[in-house]
């Protein structure tokens, strides 16, 4: 570990890592350009570098892209990647309140905290924690997805029924294409392009970006900018103090992110959503979430950035990538003749630890660069709407097309965006729809695989036995019960406030 630290601190390593961080800043800021795409495009350029420096550069891009995807989510409510969806729930309302600079700094500092925690887990707890991850099979991933679905109660707004309907719409859209069980085409309506399913990134851009652009267009006559921006002296340090004022919240989000990051295939989006849900659940004042609460931004960013380094643990210990960018990095190692897994951990442990220290240093570099550019980035909201709306739409179309180089994804994005824009007028929140889109590809394959396993025994034995299954089922039931109880409590409080407000009016009428 010490040898790995000495290598990671070499000036050449830090230089290439910083270059990777700067590239990651650009990749994450542009909607549709994911960390996976960025690392894949960068791999050929790392071949001329020493193995450690090349991997450090990829790690720097990966870590920074996980932060910078929060920038469009905060400023224009357009998540750069699925992992940033939860960040926009409170980040964009903060921006509308003139607190865009604060939201970006909070996201940046939270990302650094999450990365430091996840990288520390990578360095210290790789072997012990992977033993827990190995207990997760298809049934456990199914129940994990079901538990993540309970966040709908936190996103539903005033109507839980509309929230559930939105989640069902997202799950239904995610099921388009060839089924996982019997290879039957579903909901394709004879369109060949739909047989391969819908693009997740194009779907999320359609759910969040297109309705936002249409809302800008409808407001052109009412206001010229998204929101006002007034620079404040010492904003960075004030924001850091606000974030650090909730230590239990920080630790909880980091632990959730690191644990889910270790599970192969779970990834940062689930980590961010579960962390956000737990932040709402354990908050004494839940009414502020979704309206510009700083804790909503930090919960999402700490968790998804803790999940990023933690996703490398199954790669270096078992040879199983924990996320899509981890799979790209595994490919980069294999192209150099290095096979990730226990053999690499034993034969070239210095390289493994050099990479871990590089991820940790990347979190620090990301914080300094993000804080430096935050005031400049926050000024984006001062671009007139008549210019900003077409610019966002152009970037959204490029992002939707770039994922699969398929023009049909652009049409799908536009159609879904118009649909979401219309149902928003009916009181539907886009969050549950996006949640269904993200969790559908996780829940359905796990369910199908678990049912195949159940053919050899029984459904009850596969789904309702085992410590992990029981824990996840209990958490899901508790989460649903908590949502029902909290909504009933809120309704009772509203009725009580309404009756108190009516009493003075009744008294005045009686006096007259």
C-alpha positions in Angstrom: 0.0 0.0 0.0 2.9 2.4 0.8 4.6 1.6 -2.5 1.3 2.4 -4.3 1.0 5.7 -2.5 4.6 6.7 -3.5 3.8 5.9 -7.1 0.5 7.8 -7.1 2.3 10.9 -5.7 4.8 11.1 -8.5 4.5 14.4 -10.4 3.9 12.6 -13.8 1.0 10.5 -12.3 -0.6 13.6 -10.7 -0.3 15.5 -14.0 -2.1 12.8 -16.0 -4.6 12.3 -13.3 -5.4 16.1 -13.4 -5.8 16.0 -17.1 -8.2 13.1 -16.7 -10.2 15.1 -14.1 -10.4 18.1 -16.5 -11.7 15.8 -19.4 -14.1 14.3 -16.9 -15.4 17.8 -16.1 -16.3 18.3 -19.7 -17.7 14.8 -20.2 -20.0 15.0 -17.2 -21.3 18.5 -17.9 -22.6 17.6 -21.4 -26.0 15.7 -21.1 -25.7 12.2 -22.6 -21.9 11.9 -22.4 -21.5 9.4 -19.6 -18.5 8.4 -17.6 -18.6 5.0 -19.4 -18.4 6.7 -22.8 -15.6 9.1 -21.6 -13.4 6.3 -20.3 -14.0 4.2 -23.4 -12.9 7.1 -25.7 -9.9 7.8 -23.5 -8.5 4.2 -23.4 -6.6 4.4 -26.7 -4.9 7.6 -25.6 -3.5 5.9 -22.5 -1.5 3.2 -24.3 1.5 5.6 -24.7 1.6 6.0 -20.9 3.0 3.7 -18.2 0.2 1.4 -17.0 -0.1 3.1 -13.6 -0.3 6.6 -15.1 -2.8 5.5 -17.8 -5.1 3.8 -15.2 -4.8 6.9 -13.0 -5.9 9.1 -15.9 -8.9 6.9 -16.5 -9.7 7.0 -12.7 -9.5 10.8 -12.7 -12.0 11.0 -15.6 -14.3 8.5 -13.9 -14.3 10.3 -10.5 -14.8 13.8 -12.0 -17.5 12.8 -14.4 -19.5 11.4 -11.4 -19.5 15.0 -10.0 -19.8 17.1 -13.1 -23.0 15.3 -14.2 -24.6 17.2 -11.3 -23.9 20.5 -13.0 -26.6 20.3 -15.7 -28.9 18.7 -13.2 -28.6 21.7 -10.9 -28.6 24.5 -13.4 -31.2 23.3 -16.0 -32.8 20.2 -14.4 -31.1 18.0 -17.0 -29.2 15.1 -15.4 -25.9 14.5 -17.2 -26.2 10.7 -16.3 -28.8 8.5 -14.5 -26.8 8.8 -11.3 -27.5 12.6 -11.2 -31.2 12.3 -11.4 -31.7 12.5 -7.6 -29.4 15.5 -7.4 -31.7 17.6 -9.5 -34.7 17.0 -7.2 -33.3 19.6 -4.8 -30.4 21.1 -6.8 -32.6 22.7 -9.5 -35.0 24.3 -7.0 -32.0 25.8 -5.2 -30.9 27.2 -8.6 -34.3 28.8 -9.1 -33.9 30.4 -5.6 -30.7 32.0 -6.7 -28.6 29.4 -4.9 -27.0 27.8 -7.9 -23.4 28.5 -6.8 -24.2 27.0 -3.4 -25.7 23.9 -4.9 -22.7 23.3 -7.2 -20.2 23.8 -4.4 -22.2 21.4 -2.2 -22.3 18.8 -5.0 -18.5 19.2 -5.5 -17.6 19.0 -1.8 -20.1 16.1 -1.3 -18.5 14.3 -4.3 -15.1 14.7 -2.7 -16.3 13.3 0.6 -18.0 10.3 -1.1 -14.9 9.6 -3.2 -12.6 9.7 -0.2 -14.9 7.3 1.7 -15.3 4.9 -1.3 -11.5 5.0 -2.1 -10.7 4.3 1.6 -13.1 1.3 1.5 -11.2 0.2 -1.7 -7.8 0.5 0.0 -8.7 -1.1 3.4 -11.8 -3.3 3.0 -11.7 -4.9 -0.4 -11.4 -8.5 0.6 -13.8 -8.4 3.7 -16.5 -6.5 1.9 -16.5 -8.6 -1.2 -17.5 -11.6 0.9 -20.8 -9.8 1.5 -21.3 -8.9 -2.1 -20.9 -12.6 -3.1 -24.1 -13.3 -1.1 -26.1 -11.3 -3.7 -27.7 -13.3 -6.4 -30.7 -12.7 -8.6 -33.3 -12.9 -5.8 -31.3 -10.4 -3.7 -31.0 -8.0 -6.6 -34.7 -8.3 -7.2 -35.5 -7.3 -3.6 -32.9 -4.5 -3.7 -34.7 -3.1 -6.8 -38.1 -3.4 -5.0 -36.6 -1.6 -2.0 -35.3 1.2 -4.3 -38.8 1.5 -5.8 -40.1 2.6 -2.4 -38.5 6.0 -3.0 -41.6 6.8 -5.1 -43.2 7.7 -1.8 -40.6 10.5 -1.4 -41.0 11.7 -5.0 -44.7 11.5 -5.4 -45.5 15.0 -4.2 -49.1 15.5 -3.0 -50.5 12.4 -4.6 -49.0 8.9 -3.9 -51.4 7.4 -6.5 -49.9 9.6 -9.2 -46.4 8.8 -8.0 -47.2 5.1 -8.3 -48.7 5.6 -11.7 -45.6 7.5 -12.8 -43.3 4.6 -11.6 -45.5 2.1 -13.4 -45.2 4.2 -16.6 -41.4 4.1 -16.3 -41.3 0.4 -15.6 -43.6 -0.2 -18.6 -41.3 1.9 -20.9 -38.3 0.0 -19.7 -39.9 -3.3 -20.6 -40.1 -2.4 -24.3 -38.1 -4.8 -26.5 -37.2 -8.5 -26.4 -38.3 -10.0 -23.1 -35.7 -11.6 -20.8 -37.7 -14.7 -20.2 -39.0 -16.1 -23.5 -37.4 -13.8 -26.1 -40.8 -12.4 -27.3 -41.0 -8.8 -28.6 -43.1 -6.6 -26.3 -44.7 -3.3 -27.1 -42.7 -2.8 -30.3 -45.7 -2.1 -32.4 -43.9 -3.5 -35.4 -41.0 -0.9 -35.1 -37.7 -2.8 -35.6 -35.7 -0.1 -33.7 -37.7 -1.0 -30.5 -36.7 -4.6 -30.5 -33.5 -3.8 -28.8 -35.2 -1.9 -26.1 -35.1 1.8 -25.3 -32.0 3.8 -24.5 -31.9 4.6 -20.8 -30.0 7.8 -21.3 -32.3 9.0 -24.1 -35.2 8.1 -21.9 -33.9 10.1 -19.0 -33.1 13.1 -21.2 -36.6 12.9 -22.5 -38.1 12.8 -19.0 -36.1 15.7 -17.6 -34.5 17.8 -20.4 -37.2 18.1 -23.0 -40.0 19.1 -20.6 -37.6 21.7 -19.1 -37.0 23.2 -22.5 -40.7 23.3 -23.3 -41.3 25.0 -19.9 -38.6 27.6 -20.8 -40.4 28.3 -24.1 -43.7 28.8 -22.3 -42.1 31.3 -19.9 -40.3 33.4 -22.5 -42.7 36.3 -22.1 -42.8 36.0 -18.3 -39.0 36.1 -17.5 -35.8 36.5 -19.4 -33.5 34.1 -17.4 -33.9 30.9 -15.4 -33.2 32.7 -12.2 -31.2 35.6 -10.7 -27.6 35.0 -9.7 -25.9 37.3 -7.2 -22.3 36.3 -6.4 -21.6 36.1 -2.6 -18.3 36.4 -0.9 -17.1 33.3 1.0 -19.9 31.2 -0.5 -17.6 28.1 -0.8 -16.6 28.0 2.8 -20.1 28.8 4.0 -21.5 25.9 2.0 -18.8 23.5 3.3 -19.8 24.5 6.8 -23.5 23.8 6.0 -22.6 20.3 4.6 -20.4 19.4 7.6 -23.1 20.4 10.0 -24.8 17.1 9.3 -22.2 14.4 10.1 -24.6 11.5 10.6 -26.2 12.3 7.3 -22.8 12.3 5.6 -21.7 9.0 7.1 -25.1 7.3 6.3 -24.9 8.4 2.7 -21.3 7.3 2.3 -21.9 3.9 3.8 -25.0 3.3 1.6 -23.1 4.4 -1.6 -20.0 2.3 -0.8 -22.1 -0.9 0.0 -24.3 -0.6 -3.1 -21.2 0.2 -5.2 -19.6 -3.1 -4.2 -22.6 -5.1 -5.5 -21.8 -5.9 -9.2 -24.4 -4.4 -11.5 -26.1 -2.2 -8.9 -24.1 1.0 -9.6 -24.3 4.7 -8.7 -27.9 5.4 -9.8 -29.4 3.0 -7.2 -26.9 4.3 -4.6 -28.0 7.9 -5.2 -31.7 7.0 -5.1 -31.6 4.9 -2.0 -29.4 7.5 -0.2 -31.9 10.2 -1.1 -34.8 8.1 0.2 -33.0 7.4 3.5 -32.2 11.1 3.9 -35.9 12.0 3.5 -36.9 9.1 5.8 -34.6 10.1 8.7 -35.2 13.9 8.4 -37.3 15.6 11.1 -38.6 18.1 8.5 -39.4 16.3 5.3 -41.4 19.2 3.8 -38.2 20.9 2.6 -37.1 18.1 0.4 -37.8 18.6 -3.3 -38.0 22.4 -2.7 -34.3 23.2 -2.4 -33.0 21.3 0.6 -29.2 21.1 0.6 -29.3 17.6 2.2 -31.1 16.3 -0.9 -28.1 17.4 -3.0 -25.5 16.0 -0.6 -27.2 12.7 -0.1 -27.3 11.9 -3.8 -23.7 13.1 -4.5 -22.0 11.5 -1.5 -23.6 8.2 -2.3 -23.1 8.0 -6.1 -19.4 9.2 -5.7 -18.8 6.7 -2.9 -20.2 4.0 -5.2 -17.7 4.9 -8.0 -14.4 3.7 -6.2 -16.3 0.9 -4.4 -17.4 -0.5 -7.8 -13.7 -1.2 -8.4 -13.5 -3.7 -5.5 -15.2 -6.6 -7.2 -13.1 -5.9 -10.3 -9.7 -6.1 -8.6 -10.7 -9.0 -6.2 -12.9 -11.2 -8.3 -12.4 -9.9 -11.9 -16.1 -8.9 -12.0 -16.7 -5.2 -12.9 -19.1 -3.5 -10.5 -20.1 -0.8 -13.0 -19.9 0.0 -16.7 -16.9 2.3 -16.3 -15.2 -0.5 -14.3 -15.8 -2.8 -17.2 -14.0 -0.4 -19.5 -11.1 -0.1 -17.1 -11.0 -3.9 -16.9 -10.7 -3.9 -20.7 -7.8 -1.4 -20.6 -6.0 -3.7 -18.2 -6.6 -6.8 -20.3 -5.3 -5.0 -23.4 -2.0 -4.5 -21.5 -1.9 -8.2 -20.7 -3.2 -7.9 -17.1 -6.2 -9.9 -16.0 -8.2 -8.3 -13.2 -8.9 -10.6 -10.3 -7.2 -12.4 -7.4 -4.2 -13.2 -9.6 -3.5 -9.5 -10.4 -4.1 -8.6 -6.7 -1.4 -11.1 -5.7 1.1 -10.6 -8.6 0.9 -6.8 -9.0 -0.5 -5.5 -5.7 1.4 -2.2 -6.1 -0.6 -1.3 -9.3 -3.9 -2.1 -7.5 -3.1 0.2 -4.6 -1.7 2.9 -6.9 -5.1 2.9 -8.6 -6.8 3.2 -5.2 -4.7 6.1 -4.2 -5.2 7.7 -7.6 -9.0 7.5 -7.1 -8.6 9.2 -3.7 -6.4 12.0 -5.1 -8.8 12.4 -8.0 -11.5 13.3 -5.4 -9.3 16.0 -3.9 -8.4 17.5 -7.3 -12.0 17.4 -8.4 -13.0 19.4 -5.4 -10.4 22.1 -6.0 -11.2 22.4 -9.7 -15.0 22.2 -9.2 -14.9 24.9 -6.5 -12.7 27.1 -8.7 -15.1 26.9 -11.7 -18.3 26.9 -9.7 -18.9 30.7 -9.9 -18.4 30.6 -13.6 -20.7 27.6 -14.1 -23.4 29.2 -12.0 -23.5 32.1 -14.4 -25.0 29.8 -17.1 -28.4 30.6 -15.6 -27.9 34.2 -16.7 -28.0 33.2 -20.4 -31.3 34.4 -21.9 -33.9 31.7 -22.2 -34.3 32.4 -25.9 -30.6 31.2 -26.3 -30.4 28.7 -23.5 -33.5 26.6 -24.6 -32.3 25.8 -28.1 -28.7 25.2 -26.8 -30.0 22.6 -24.2 -32.2 21.0 -26.9 -29.2 20.7 -29.2 -27.0 19.1 -26.5 -29.9 16.8 -25.6 -30.3 15.6 -29.1 -26.5 15.0 -29.5 -26.5 13.1 -26.2 -29.4 10.9 -27.1 -27.9 10.1 -30.5 -24.3 9.6 -29.3 -25.2 6.6 -27.0 -26.1 4.2 -29.8 -25.6 6.3 -33.0 -29.3 5.8 -33.6 -31.6 8.6 -34.9 -34.6 6.7 -33.5 -33.4 7.4 -30.0 -33.7 11.1 -30.7 -37.3 10.6 -31.9 -38.0 8.6 -28.8 -36.5 11.2 -26.5 -38.6 14.0 -28.1 -41.9 11.9 -28.0 -41.3 10.9 -24.4 -40.4 14.5 -23.5 -43.6 15.9 -24.9 -45.6 13.2 -23.1 -44.0 14.0 -19.7 -44.5 17.8 -20.3 -48.2 17.2 -20.8 -48.7 14.9 -17.8 -46.8 17.3 -15.6 -49.7 19.7 -16.1 -51.9 17.0 -14.5 -49.8 16.9 -11.4 -47.4 14.0 -12.3 -43.8 14.3 -11.1 -41.2 13.2 -13.6 -39.0 11.6 -10.8 -41.0 8.4 -10.4 -41.0 7.9 -14.2 -37.2 8.2 -14.3 -37.0 5.9 -11.3 -39.0 3.3 -13.2 -36.8 3.6 -16.2 -33.6 3.1 -14.2 -34.9 0.2 -12.0 -36.7 -1.7 -14.7 -33.6 -3.2 -16.4 -32.4 -4.3 -12.9 -35.6 -5.7 -11.5 -36.9 -7.7 -14.5 -33.7 -9.7 -15.4 -33.2 -10.5 -11.7 -36.8 -11.7 -11.3 -36.6 -13.9 -14.4 -33.3 -15.4 -13.4 -34.6 -16.0 -9.9 -37.7 -17.7 -11.2 -35.5 -20.1 -13.3 -33.6 -20.9 -10.1 -37.0 -21.5 -8.4 -37.8 -24.2 -11.0 -35.3 -26.4 -9.2 -36.8 -25.9 -5.8 -39.7 -23.5 -5.0 -40.5 -19.8 -5.2 -40.8 -19.5 -1.5 -37.4 -21.0 -0.9 -35.7 -18.8 -3.4 -37.4 -15.5 -2.7 -38.3 -15.7 1.0 -35.4 -17.4 2.7 -31.8 -16.3 3.3 -30.6 -13.5 5.6 -30.1 -10.9 2.8 -33.6 -11.6 1.3 -35.3 -11.2 4.7 -33.5 -8.0 5.5 -34.4 -6.4 2.1 -38.0 -7.6 2.4 -38.2 -6.1 5.9 -36.7 -2.8 4.7 -39.2 -2.7 1.8 -42.2 -3.3 4.1 -40.9 -0.8 6.6 -40.4 1.8 3.9 -43.9 1.4 2.5 -45.4 1.6 5.9 -43.4 4.7 6.7 -44.5 6.4 3.5 -48.2 5.6 4.3 -47.8 6.9 7.9 -46.0 10.1 6.9 -48.6 11.0 4.3 -51.4 10.4 6.7 -49.6 12.6 9.3 -49.1 15.4 6.7 -52.8 15.3 5.8 -53.8 15.5 9.5 -51.4 18.4 10.0 -52.9 20.2 6.9 -56.4 19.7 8.2 -55.4 21.0 11.7 -53.8 24.1 10.1 -56.8 24.7 7.9 -59.2 24.5 10.9 -57.0 27.0 12.9 -57.0 29.4 10.0 -60.8 29.1 9.7 -61.4 30.0 13.3 -60.5 33.7 13.1 -62.7 34.1 10.0 -65.6 32.4 11.8 -65.1 34.6 14.9 -65.1 37.8 12.8 -68.3 36.7 11.0 -70.0 36.1 14.4 -68.9 39.5 15.7 -70.3 41.3 12.7 
